[in-house]
Amino acid sequence: MVDDGAATGTLGKAIATLSLVCEAEAPLRFTDILERSGQPRGTLHRQLTHLVAEGLLDIGRDQLYAPGLRLLSLAASAWSRNEMRRLAEPHLQALNALTGETVHLGVLRGSEIVYLDKVEGRQAIRMYSQIGRASPVYCTGIGKVALSVLAAQARAVLLERLDLRRFTQNTHTDLAALVREIEEIAQNGYGFDREEHEDGIHCVAAPIVSLDASLAGGVSVTAPSFRVAMAQMADWAPAVRDAGRAVSRDIAVRMSPRPAWG
């Protein structure tokens, strides 16, 4: 009989290896992965062999490991079937039409925000952000508004685990100050990223939450600070808040359990 705990552990380690390669800025050699993963050489070799055989990783003639093409088809399938993205799409398009700037949809996964969708701005200079990318929860607009709708205990547990790494001079590195801002966001229904993750980039965001809070995320309007002032971001805040509430309502209607009629 297979030990479920061992199987889960094996799968988890393989996924960690896959993530390590996919999140690296450049392809990695076996010795690079070995050093970063901390796994035994034999175990890691077997994992990489299986991941390459399944098309999840590629290995070139230079013996460098890189993400495999099969990941693209899997990602495309997951993206196309994502109900939250479909429900949010008209509201994202409306915000984009109103502001002319880039609009993002993101969902909370652990201590990060994963971007599910993006509507590009109409300006010549565009945002570098990508669908599927993850960003820290504590220094992004969508991250902070997602935290604002979590239950107090769940939020406290998540915050305790954060490593408040500084990305810019505006990044929160004081937990008490971050908590105060999250409480303010909870009262207002919207929040801001004041160049906290990237210099020169700021946003206004509002939360999206399911009825049972099992799904938390947000929607944001993002722009370079040289082109859009914070005063303009503040003017857009009510519209962004309304969009977040509209998506939350649609989720409640379309994604909540249906009653069984006898």
Backbone hydrogen bonds in HBPLUS format (Angstrom, degrees):
<---DONOR---> <-ACCEPTOR-->    atom                        ^
c    i                          cat <-CA-CA->   ^        H-A-AA   ^      H-
h    n   atom  resd res      DA  || num        DHA   H-A  angle D-A-AA Bond
n    s   type  num  typ     dist DA aas  dist angle  dist       angle   num
A0006-ALA N   A0003-ASP O   3.04 MM   3  5.24 114.1  2.49 100.4 115.8     1
A0007-ALA N   A0003-ASP O   2.88 MM   4  6.18 160.5  1.91 158.0 164.3     2
A0008-THR N   A0004-ASP O   2.88 MM   4  6.02 162.1  1.91 148.7 153.8     3
A0009-GLY N   A0005-GLY O   2.90 MM   4  6.08 154.3  1.97 142.1 149.8     4
A0010-THR N   A0006-ALA O   2.82 MM   4  6.05 156.3  1.88 150.1 156.3     5
A0011-LEU N   A0007-ALA O   2.90 MM   4  6.12 166.8  1.92 153.4 156.8     6
A0012-GLY N   A0008-THR O   2.84 MM   4  5.97 160.8  1.88 147.8 153.9     7
A0013-LYS N   A0009-GLY O   2.97 MM   4  6.16 153.3  2.04 145.9 152.3     8
A0014-ALA N   A0010-THR O   3.01 MM   4  6.27 154.5  2.07 147.2 154.2     9
A0015-ILE N   A0011-LEU O   2.90 MM   4  6.16 158.2  1.95 154.6 160.4    10
A0016-ALA N   A0012-GLY O   2.94 MM   4  6.13 150.9  2.02 141.1 149.5    11
A0017-THR N   A0013-LYS O   2.97 MM   4  6.24 149.8  2.06 143.1 150.6    12
A0018-LEU N   A0014-ALA O   2.92 MM   4  6.21 158.4  1.96 147.3 153.2    13
A0019-SER N   A0015-ILE O   2.82 MM   4  6.03 161.2  1.85 152.0 157.0    14
A0020-LEU N   A0016-ALA O   2.91 MM   4  6.07 151.4  1.99 141.7 149.7    15
A0021-VAL N   A0017-THR O   3.15 MM   4  6.46 159.3  2.19 151.7 155.0    16
A0022-CYS N   A0018-LEU O   2.98 MM   4  6.16 165.5  2.00 151.9 156.6    17
A0023-GLU N   A0019-SER O   2.87 MM   4  5.85 151.4  1.95 151.4 157.2    18
A0024-ALA N   A0021-VAL O   3.35 MM   3  5.37 152.9  2.43  99.0 106.7    19
A0028-LEU N   A0065-TYR O   3.03 MM  37  5.18 149.9  2.12 142.8 145.0    20
A0065-TYR N   A0028-LEU O   2.68 MM  37  5.18 173.3  1.68 152.5 151.6    21
A0032-ASP N   A0029-ARG O   3.00 MM   3  5.15 124.2  2.33  99.5 114.1    22
A0033-ILE N   A0029-ARG O   3.08 MM   4  6.48 160.5  2.12 157.3 161.7    23
A0034-LEU N   A0030-PHE O   2.83 MM   4  6.04 160.6  1.87 155.2 161.3    24
A0035-GLU N   A0031-THR O   3.03 MM   4  6.10 158.3  2.08 139.6 144.7    25
A0036-ARG N   A0032-ASP O   3.02 MM   4  6.24 159.9  2.06 148.3 153.9    26
A0037-SER N   A0033-ILE O   2.81 MM   4  5.77 152.8  1.88 151.5 158.4    27
A0038-GLY N   A0034-LEU O   3.22 MM   4  6.02 157.3  2.27 142.0 146.6    28
A0044-LEU N   A0040-PRO O   2.97 MM   4  6.15 169.1  1.98 161.8 164.9    29
A0045-HIS N   A0041-ARG O   2.95 MM   4  6.13 158.2  2.00 150.2 156.4    30
A0046-ARG N   A0042-GLY O   3.11 MM   4  6.35 159.3  2.15 148.4 152.9    31
A0047-GLN N   A0043-THR O   3.03 MM   4  6.32 161.1  2.07 151.4 156.7    32
A0048-LEU N   A0044-LEU O   2.95 MM   4  6.17 169.6  1.96 157.8 159.7    33
A0049-THR N   A0045-HIS O   2.97 MM   4  6.13 155.9  2.03 146.3 153.4    34
A0050-HIS N   A0046-ARG O   3.01 MM   4  6.26 159.9  2.05 151.9 156.4    35
A0051-LEU N   A0047-GLN O   2.89 MM   4  6.14 163.2  1.92 155.5 160.7    36
A0052-VAL N   A0048-LEU O   2.93 MM   4  6.04 155.4  1.99 148.0 154.0    37
A0053-ALA N   A0049-THR O   2.99 MM   4  6.13 158.2  2.04 143.1 149.6    38
A0054-GLU N   A0050-HIS O   2.97 MM   4  6.18 144.6  2.10 147.1 155.8    39
A0056-LEU N   A0051-LEU O   2.92 MM   5  5.23 135.1  2.13 167.3 166.2    40
A0057-LEU N   A0051-LEU O   3.18 MM   6  5.52 143.8  2.32 119.8 117.0    41
A0055-GLY N   A0052-VAL O   3.01 MM   3  5.08 156.6  2.07 104.6 112.0    42
A0070-ARG N   A0055-GLY O   3.30 MM  15  5.31 144.2  2.43 150.4 148.7    43
A0068-GLY N   A0056-LEU O   2.80 MM  12  4.45 157.7  1.85 120.1 112.4    44
A0058-ASP N   A0066-ALA O   2.77 MM   8  5.27 165.9  1.79 158.3 161.4    45
A0066-ALA N   A0058-ASP O   2.91 MM   8  5.27 155.6  1.97 149.5 155.0    46
A0060-GLY N   A0064-LEU O   3.12 MM   4  5.57 158.3  2.17 147.5 149.8    47
A0063-GLN N   A0060-GLY O   2.83 MM   3  5.18 156.4  1.88 115.9 119.0    48
A0071-LEU N   A0068-GLY O   3.19 MM   3  5.85 148.9  2.29 113.6 120.7    49
A0072-LEU N   A0069-LEU O   2.96 MM   3  5.45 137.9  2.14 110.1 120.7    50
A0074-LEU N   A0070-ARG O   3.07 MM   4  6.37 161.1  2.10 153.5 159.1    51
A0075-ALA N   A0071-LEU O   2.83 MM   4  5.94 160.6  1.86 148.4 154.1    52
A0076-ALA N   A0072-LEU O   2.88 MM   4  6.01 158.6  1.93 145.3 151.6    53
A0077-SER N   A0073-SER O   3.01 MM   4  6.15 153.6  2.09 141.7 148.3    54
A0078-ALA N   A0074-LEU O   2.98 MM   4  6.24 165.2  2.01 151.0 154.8    55
A0079-TRP N   A0075-ALA O   2.84 MM   4  5.97 162.5  1.87 152.3 157.6    56
A0080-SER N   A0076-ALA O   2.96 MM   4  6.03 161.8  2.00 144.4 149.3    57
A0081-ARG N   A0077-SER O   3.14 MM   4  6.23 141.9  2.29 142.4 151.7    58
A0082-ASN N   A0079-TRP O   3.31 MM   3  5.31 161.5  2.35 102.3 107.8    59
A0086-ARG N   A0082-ASN O   3.27 MM   4  6.61 158.3  2.32 146.8 152.5    60
A0087-LEU N   A0083-GLU O   2.94 MM   4  6.19 161.9  1.97 156.0 160.7    61
A0088-ALA N   A0084-MET O   2.95 MM   4  6.09 151.1  2.03 148.0 156.0    62
A0089-GLU N   A0085-ARG O   3.02 MM   4  5.98 136.8  2.21 145.2 155.1    63
A0091-HIS N   A0088-ALA O   2.96 MM   3  5.46 124.3  2.27 117.1 131.6    64
A0092-LEU N   A0088-ALA O   2.98 MM   4  6.20 151.7  2.07 155.5 163.5    65
A0093-GLN N   A0089-GLU O   2.96 MM   4  6.19 162.6  1.99 157.2 161.6    66
A0094-ALA N   A0090-PRO O   3.03 MM   4  6.18 148.4  2.14 136.7 144.9    67
A0095-LEU N   A0091-HIS O   3.09 MM   4  6.31 157.1  2.14 142.9 148.0    68
A0096-ASN N   A0092-LEU O   2.96 MM   4  6.20 156.0  2.02 149.1 156.3    69
A0097-ALA N   A0093-GLN O   2.91 MM   4  6.15 151.6  1.99 144.3 151.9    70
A0098-LEU N   A0094-ALA O   2.98 MM   4  6.20 149.1  2.08 143.4 151.9    71
A0099-THR N   A0095-LEU O   2.94 MM   4  6.08 164.6  1.97 153.1 156.3    72
A0100-GLY N   A0096-ASN O   2.73 MM   4  5.13 149.3  1.82 136.0 145.9    73
A0122-ARG N   A0100-GLY O   2.91 MM  22  5.41 160.6  1.95 137.3 141.2    74
A0222-THR N   A0102-THR O   2.83 MM 120  5.37 167.3  1.84 159.4 163.9    75
A0103-VAL N   A0119-VAL O   2.98 MM  16  5.15 158.9  2.02 144.3 150.7    76
A0119-VAL N   A0103-VAL O   2.88 MM  16  5.15 159.3  1.92 148.4 155.1    77
A0104-HIS N   A0220-SER O   2.95 MM 116  5.21 154.0  2.01 137.8 146.2    78
A0220-SER N   A0104-HIS O   3.02 MM 116  5.21 152.0  2.10 139.6 144.6    79
A0105-LEU N   A0117-ASP O   3.02 MM  12  5.09 152.2  2.10 143.8 138.7    80
A0116-LEU N   A0105-LEU O   2.79 MM  11  5.58 144.9  1.91 140.6 152.2    81
A0117-ASP N   A0105-LEU O   3.37 MM  12  5.09 160.7  2.41 134.3 133.9    82
A0106-GLY N   A0218-GLY O   3.01 MM 112  5.50 166.7  2.03 158.0 160.2    83
A0218-GLY N   A0106-GLY O   2.93 MM 112  5.50 153.6  2.00 147.7 147.9    84
A0107-VAL N   A0114-VAL O   2.94 MM   7  5.45 155.7  2.00 145.7 151.3    85
A0114-VAL N   A0107-VAL O   2.93 MM   7  5.45 167.7  1.95 159.7 158.1    86
A0108-LEU N   A0216-ALA O   2.75 MM 108  5.68 173.7  1.75 161.3 159.4    87
A0109-ARG N   A0112-GLU O   2.85 MM   3  5.40 176.1  1.85 161.4 162.3    88
A0112-GLU N   A0109-ARG O   3.09 MM   3  5.40 159.1  2.13 123.3 129.5    89
A0137-VAL N   A0111-SER O   3.18 MM  26  5.65 149.5  2.28 146.4 137.8    90
A0113-ILE N   A0135-SER O   2.76 MM  22  5.23 160.4  1.80 154.6 161.5    91
A0135-SER N   A0113-ILE O   2.88 MM  22  5.23 147.9  1.98 139.0 149.2    92
A0115-TYR N   A0133-ARG O   3.04 MM  18  5.80 161.8  2.07 164.3 168.9    93
A0132-GLY N   A0115-TYR O   2.69 MM  17  5.23 164.0  1.72 149.5 155.2    94
A0133-ARG N   A0130-GLN O   3.16 MM   3  5.58 161.9  2.20 127.0 130.6    95
A0144-LYS N   A0140-THR O   3.01 MM   4  6.24 163.9  2.03 155.7 158.3    96
A0145-VAL N   A0141-GLY O   3.08 MM   4  6.33 160.8  2.12 153.7 159.0    97
A0146-ALA N   A0142-ILE O   2.94 MM   4  6.01 149.3  2.04 143.5 152.0    98
A0147-LEU N   A0143-GLY O   3.03 MM   4  6.31 154.8  2.09 146.5 153.1    99
A0148-SER N   A0144-LYS O   3.12 MM   4  6.34 139.1  2.30 135.8 146.5   100
A0149-VAL N   A0146-ALA O   3.24 MM   3  5.66 154.6  2.31 108.7 115.4   101
A0150-LEU N   A0147-LEU O   3.27 MM   3  5.40 161.3  2.30 105.7 111.3   102
A0155-ARG N   A0151-ALA O   2.89 MM   4  6.07 162.1  1.92 163.8 169.8   103
A0156-ALA N   A0152-ALA O   2.93 MM   4  6.10 158.2  1.98 146.4 152.5   104
A0157-VAL N   A0153-GLN O   3.02 MM   4  6.26 159.9  2.07 151.4 155.9   105
A0158-LEU N   A0154-ALA O   3.10 MM   4  6.30 161.7  2.13 145.9 150.8   106
A0159-LEU N   A0155-ARG O   2.86 MM   4  6.06 166.1  1.88 156.6 160.5   107
A0160-GLU N   A0156-ALA O   3.03 MM   4  6.15 151.8  2.11 145.4 152.3   108
A0161-ARG N   A0158-LEU O   3.10 MM   3  5.44 140.4  2.26 104.9 115.6   109
A0162-LEU N   A0159-LEU O   3.19 MM   3  5.33 157.4  2.24 105.6 112.4   110
A0165-ARG N   A0163-ASP O   2.69 MM   2  5.67 131.8  1.91 115.1  99.1   111
A0171-THR N   A0168-THR O   3.25 MM   3  5.36 166.6  2.27 106.7 110.8   112
A0178-LEU N   A0174-ASP O   3.12 MM   4  6.45 154.3  2.19 150.6 158.3   113
A0179-VAL N   A0175-LEU O   2.90 MM   4  6.19 159.4  1.94 154.7 160.0   114
A0180-ARG N   A0176-ALA O   3.03 MM   4  6.29 156.5  2.09 145.7 151.8   115
A0181-GLU N   A0177-ALA O   3.08 MM   4  6.34 154.8  2.14 144.6 151.0   116
A0182-ILE N   A0178-LEU O   2.96 MM   4  6.25 157.8  2.01 152.1 158.4   117
A0183-GLU N   A0179-VAL O   2.99 MM   4  6.24 156.4  2.05 151.0 156.9   118
A0184-GLU N   A0180-ARG O   3.07 MM   4  6.33 149.1  2.17 142.4 150.7   119
A0185-ILE N   A0181-GLU O   2.89 MM   4  6.19 152.9  1.96 149.9 157.6   120
A0186-ALA N   A0182-ILE O   2.96 MM   4  6.23 153.6  2.03 146.5 153.3   121
A0187-GLN N   A0183-GLU O   3.26 MM   4  6.55 142.0  2.41 137.6 146.3   122
A0187-GLN N   A0184-GLU O   3.18 MM   3  5.20 125.6  2.49  94.5 107.9   123
A0188-ASN N   A0184-GLU O   3.00 MM   4  6.28 158.0  2.05 150.9 156.9   124
A0189-GLY N   A0185-ILE O   2.73 MM   4  5.57 159.3  1.77 157.5 161.4   125
A0191-GLY N   A0205-ALA O   2.87 MM  14  5.38 155.4  1.93 150.0 155.6   126
A0205-ALA N   A0191-GLY O   2.84 MM  14  5.38 167.1  1.86 153.6 157.0   127
A0193-ASP N   A0203-CYS O   3.01 MM  10  5.16 158.3  2.06 135.0 139.4   128
A0203-CYS N   A0193-ASP O   3.10 MM  10  5.16 149.5  2.20 132.4 140.2   129
A0201-ILE N   A0198-GLU O   3.30 MM   3  5.61 162.4  2.33 130.3 128.7   130
A0225-SER N   A0200-GLY O   2.81 MM  25  5.20 158.3  1.85 127.9 135.2   131
A0202-HIS N   A0223-ALA O   3.12 MM  21  5.89 173.0  2.13 167.4 165.2   132
A0223-ALA N   A0202-HIS O   3.04 MM  21  5.89 165.8  2.07 172.0 176.3   133
A0204-VAL N   A0221-VAL O   3.07 MM  17  5.53 149.9  2.16 147.2 155.3   134
A0221-VAL N   A0204-VAL O   2.92 MM  17  5.53 155.7  1.98 156.9 163.8   135
A0206-ALA N   A0219-VAL O   2.92 MM  13  5.59 152.1  2.00 157.7 166.9   136
A0219-VAL N   A0206-ALA O   2.98 MM  13  5.59 153.8  2.05 157.4 165.8   137
A0208-ILE N   A0217-GLY O   2.95 MM   9  5.01 153.1  2.03 114.6 113.6   138
A0217-GLY N   A0208-ILE O   2.84 MM   9  5.01 154.1  1.90 153.4 153.2   139
A0210-SER N   A0215-LEU O   3.00 MM   5  5.34 153.3  2.07 151.2 154.0   140
A0213-ALA N   A0210-SER O   3.00 MM   3  4.92 158.7  2.05 105.3 111.7   141
A0227-ARG N   A0224-PRO O   3.13 MM   3  5.68 147.8  2.24 111.7 120.2   142
A0228-VAL N   A0224-PRO O   3.10 MM   4  6.27 162.0  2.13 157.8 163.5   143
A0232-GLN N   A0229-ALA O   3.05 MM   3  5.37 127.2  2.34 104.0 116.3   144
A0233-MET N   A0229-ALA O   3.17 MM   4  6.60 154.0  2.24 145.1 152.8   145
A0234-ALA N   A0230-MET O   2.86 MM   4  6.15 155.5  1.92 151.5 157.6   146
A0235-ASP N   A0231-ALA O   3.06 MM   4  6.34 144.0  2.19 137.2 146.8   147
A0235-ASP N   A0232-GLN O   3.08 MM   3  4.94 116.9  2.50  90.4 106.1   148
A0236-TRP N   A0232-GLN O   3.03 MM   4  6.36 142.1  2.17 145.4 155.3   149
A0236-TRP N   A0233-MET O   3.12 MM   3  5.15 125.0  2.44  94.4 108.4   150
A0237-ALA N   A0233-MET O   3.14 MM   4  6.32 121.5  2.50 138.4 153.4   151
A0237-ALA N   A0234-ALA O   3.20 MM   3  5.06 143.8  2.34  94.8 105.3   152
A0239-ALA N   A0236-TRP O   3.05 MM   3  5.50 119.1  2.43 112.7 127.2   153
A0240-VAL N   A0236-TRP O   3.06 MM   4  6.31 156.2  2.11 156.4 163.8   154
A0241-ARG N   A0237-ALA O   2.83 MM   4  6.03 160.9  1.87 157.4 163.0   155
A0242-ASP N   A0238-PRO O   2.90 MM   4  6.10 156.0  1.95 144.6 151.1   156
A0243-ALA N   A0239-ALA O   2.99 MM   4  6.21 149.2  2.09 139.7 147.9   157
A0244-GLY N   A0240-VAL O   2.97 MM   4  6.27 158.6  2.02 151.0 156.1   158
A0245-ARG N   A0241-ARG O   3.00 MM   4  6.27 157.8  2.05 150.1 156.1   159
A0246-ALA N   A0242-ASP O   2.88 MM   4  6.06 151.0  1.97 144.1 152.5   160
A0247-VAL N   A0243-ALA O   2.97 MM   4  6.23 158.8  2.02 152.1 156.8   161
A0248-SER N   A0244-GLY O   3.00 MM   4  6.20 159.1  2.05 144.2 150.5   162
A0249-ARG N   A0245-ARG O   2.89 MM   4  6.15 153.5  1.97 146.4 153.3   163
A0250-ASP N   A0246-ALA O   2.98 MM   4  6.24 158.9  2.02 146.7 152.3   164
A0251-ILE N   A0247-VAL O   2.89 MM   4  6.14 153.9  1.96 151.5 158.8   165
A0252-ALA N   A0248-SER O   2.97 MM   4  6.22 153.8  2.04 144.8 151.9   166
A0253-VAL N   A0249-ARG O   3.04 MM   4  6.35 148.8  2.14 147.7 155.7   167
A0254-ARG N   A0250-ASP O   2.88 MM   4  5.98 168.8  1.89 153.8 157.1   168
A0255-MET N   A0251-ILE O   2.77 MM   4  5.16 156.1  1.83 139.9 146.6   169
